[in-house]
Amino acid sequence: MCKEQFDDLEGYCRQLGHTIPFKYCRTQQNGIPCSKLRDCYFERIPIQDFIDNNFSAEEKHAMVSVRPPKLQSILELIEKAKKQSGNNRL
């Protein structure tokens, strides 16, 4: 089972609120699948087999690790941009 096998399959994303291709879900976090991948696709494809055959133990762990809330991530990116630009007026 190759990673790209289901890339054209589309499904409804409860986080984004619209239909997206499986490829987006599979690569959402720098190549690490969305933590909801199992929940969204378990009825449509053999998702656990897909995950087991295509991702390392570290990648699977990262997939289910707690991520910071979206707002926190956005604020951190803003602060990083401010520091890089040397301008605190952003």
Buried (B, 14 or more C-beta within 10 A) or exposed (E): EEBEBBBEBBBEBEEEEEEBBBBBBBBBEEEBBBBBBBEBBEEEBEBEEBBEEBBEEEBBEBBEEEEEEEEEEEEEEEEEEEEEEEEEEE
